Amino acid sequence: MGELLDGFVAQMESEKGKLDISALLNTEEVADWELLVKLFQEIEIANIGKSLKKISKFYNTDRWHELSLLALVKMYELMWKTHKPQLEAIQSKLSTIDGVNPPTDDPSGGMFG
């Protein structure tokens, strides 16, 4: 592993129970890390294209930020492919549960009115 990953794992395994990424980074790296977190939060998994357009429009990114974003998008794709059968099974189970829910006389349709 690299120095950064080794340091992070050491924090995870420490009995102190505290993770502090800023202790492992210099000031510039903290700013880059915080920007990446913000960029990752902007991605809506159900609308990746729209999210990437928004990021491109509103954020001043370097090429490596964009490369990191595209790597995250690829991870989403791989996770989806890997877990698609489980997700479909869950959806199937949920649809059977919806079928056994009794109809209500409440015209508002909400549990609390």
Buried (B, 14 or more C-beta within 10 A) or exposed (E): EEEEEEBBEEBEEEEEEEEEBEEBBEEEEBEBBEBBEEBEEBBEEEEBEEBBEBBEEEBEBEEEBBEBBEEBBEEEEEEEEEEEEEEEEEEEEEEEEEEEEEEEEEEEEEEEE
